[in-house]
Amino acid sequence: MKAITSRDNPLYKRLKALAASTHHQKKSGQALLEGFHLASAYLDVAGQPETCVVTDGALRHDEAQAIVARVDAERIVTLPDALFGQLSNVVNGVGMLFVVSKLCAPLPERVGTTCIVLDGVQDAGNVGSILRSAAAAGVKQVFCAPGTAYAWSSKVLRSGMGAHFLLDVHEDVDAATLMPRLAIPAAMTDSHAPQALYDCDLAGPIAWIFGNEGAGVSAAWRAAVAYRLTIPQPGGMESLNVAAAAAICLFEQCRQQRISC
């Protein structure tokens, strides 16, 4: 292990720059995974991190010790708790983070299985929650249109709870690029749609389009969808949070596919 004790250390300065700026993370292609759960999930699926940063205090915990034991010794850096606090975005964090390269899959030439398009979903918490639901529902591919929150930002990663490592997340994919590749019908939710989600045959693959929290689905995708579906809300609310709507759609599709098998 390498111990860093000074804020003037070059590696610490690089870590601090990454922690302070999503733009810097995006430009470098690197992400920060904070906490035991994300670290363990990354090791399970993707292998070794570039760097494992752990505090002296965290090393007293069994869970941290178990994770550190799985990381190559030359990749481990220890920090005093006070220095780690300037890297952390979590209140009362556990004192561990991984520096990793974000996972990038090539854009497929043809999309023939259920996928998700995030069409300008701006809230990082919503993006992470949708990714988590997608992974739980067995969806593999997620396409983020321009204007969607950066999928590998720290907040999205925390909300995703390890979903990133089970998905192919494609960023900055505009409608003109993706539409010709879709070999499946697209669907969107609309509170004024004529057909209820539960009355639509969802047993086959669907490209689910989830739009911006305020403006909704963009005109380009709205014109391209085969299904406009409403989620019945007997309680009388006008609309649902986009992450909640996505979860309902994905798991209604799972339910129908289970029945059809």
DAZI-V139100 format. One record per residue. N is the residue number from 1. RES is the residue in one letter. SS is DSSP state (h for helix, s for strand, l for the rest). PSI is psi as a letter, one per 20 degrees, with the letter a starting at -180 (999 if undefined). Layout:
N&RES&SS&PSI + N&RES&SS&PSI
This chain:
1&M&l&q + 2&K&s&p + 3&A&s&p + 4&I&s&p + 5&T&l&i + 6&S&l&p + 7&R&l&i + 8&D&l&i + 9&N&l&p + 10&P&h&h + 11&L&h&g + 12&Y&h&h + 13&K&h&h + 14&R&h&g + 15&L&h&g + 16&K&h&h + 17&A&h&g + 18&L&h&g + 19&A&h&h + 20&A&h&i + 21&S&l&o + 22&T&h&h + 23&H&h&g + 24&H&h&g + 25&Q&h&g + 26&K&h&g + 27&K&h&h + 28&S&h&i + 29&G&l&j + 30&Q&s&q + 31&A&s&q + 32&L&s&p + 33&L&s&o + 34&E&s&p + 35&G&l&q + 36&F&h&g + 37&H&h&g + 38&L&h&h + 39&A&h&g + 40&S&h&g + 41&A&h&h + 42&Y&h&g + 43&L&h&h + 44&D&h&h + 45&V&h&g + 46&A&l&i + 47&G&l&b + 48&Q&l&q + 49&P&l&r + 50&E&l&g + 51&T&s&p + 52&C&s&o + 53&V&s&p + 54&V&s&q + 55&T&s&q + 56&D&l&h + 57&G&l&g + 58&A&h&h + 59&L&h&i + 60&R&h&i + 61&H&l&q + 62&D&h&g + 63&E&h&g + 64&A&h&g + 65&Q&h&h + 66&A&h&h + 67&I&h&g + 68&V&h&h + 69&A&l&h + 70&R&l&i + 71&V&l&p + 72&D&l&p + 73&A&h&h + 74&E&h&i + 75&R&h&i + 76&I&s&p + 77&V&s&p + 78&T&s&q + 79&L&s&q + 80&P&l&q + 81&D&h&h + 82&A&h&g + 83&L&h&h + 84&F&h&h + 85&G&l&h + 86&Q&l&i + 87&L&l&h + 88&S&l&p + 89&N&l&j + 90&V&l&p + 91&V&l&p + 92&N&l&l + 93&G&l&r + 94&V&l&i + 95&G&l&k + 96&M&s&p + 97&L&s&q + 98&F&s&q + 99&V&s&p + 100&V&s&q + 101&S&s&p + 102&K&l&q + 103&L&l&p + 104&C&l&p + 105&A&l&q + 106&P&l&q + 107&L&l&p + 108&P&l&q + 109&E&l&h + 110&R&l&p + 111&V&s&o + 112&G&l&j + 113&T&l&r + 114&T&l&p + 115&C&s&r + 116&I&s&p + 117&V&s&p + 118&L&s&o + 119&D&s&m + 120&G&l&k + 121&V&l&o + 122&Q&l&h + 123&D&l&p + 124&A&h&h + 125&G&h&h + 126&N&h&g + 127&V&h&g + 128&G&h&g + 129&S&h&g + 130&I&h&g + 131&L&h&h + 132&R&h&g + 133&S&h&h + 134&A&h&g + 135&A&h&g + 136&A&h&h + 137&A&l&i + 138&G&l&j + 139&V&l&p + 140&K&l&h + 141&Q&s&p + 142&V&s&p + 143&F&s&p + 144&C&s&o + 145&A&l&q + 146&P&l&p + 147&G&l&i + 148&T&l&q + 149&A&l&q + 150&Y&l&p + 151&A&l&h + 152&W&l&j + 153&S&l&q + 154&S&h&h + 155&K&h&g + 156&V&h&g + 157&L&h&g + 158&R&h&g + 159&S&h&h + 160&G&h&h + 161&M&l&k + 162&G&l&i + 163&A&h&h + 164&H&h&h + 165&F&h&i + 166&L&h&i + 167&L&l&q + 168&D&s&o + 169&V&s&o + 170&H&s&p + 171&E&s&q + 172&D&l&l + 173&V&l&o + 174&D&l&r + 175&A&h&g + 176&A&h&h + 177&T&h&g + 178&L&h&h + 179&M&h&g + 180&P&l&i + 181&R&l&i + 182&L&s&p + 183&A&l&j + 184&I&l&q + 185&P&l&q + 186&A&s&q + 187&A&s&q + 188&M&s&q + 189&T&s&q + 190&D&l&p + 191&S&l&i + 192&H&l&j + 193&A&l&q + 194&P&l&i + 195&Q&s&p + 196&A&s&q + 197&L&h&g + 198&Y&h&i + 199&D&h&j + 200&C&l&p + 201&D&l&o + 202&L&l&j + 203&A&l&h + 204&G&l&r + 205&P&l&q + 206&I&l&q + 207&A&s&o + 208&W&s&p + 209&I&s&o + 210&F&s&p + 211&G&s&a + 212&N&s&q + 213&E&l&h + 214&G&l&g + 215&A&l&i + 216&G&s&b + 217&V&l&p + 218&S&l&r + 219&A&h&h + 220&A&h&g + 221&W&h&h + 222&R&h&h + 223&A&h&h + 224&A&h&i + 225&V&l&q + 226&A&l&h + 227&Y&s&p + 228&R&s&o + 229&L&s&q + 230&T&s&q + 231&I&l&o + 232&P&l&p + 233&Q&l&n + 234&P&l&i + 235&G&l&i + 236&G&l&j + 237&M&l&q + 238&E&l&h + 239&S&l&r + 240&L&l&q + 241&N&l&q + 242&V&h&h + 243&A&h&h + 244&A&h&g + 245&A&h&g + 246&A&h&g + 247&A&h&g + 248&I&h&g + 249&C&h&g + 250&L&h&g + 251&F&h&i + 252&E&h&h + 253&Q&h&g + 254&C&h&g + 255&R&h&g + 256&Q&h&h + 257&Q&h&h + 258&R&h&g + 259&I&h&h + 260&S&h&i + 261&C&l&999
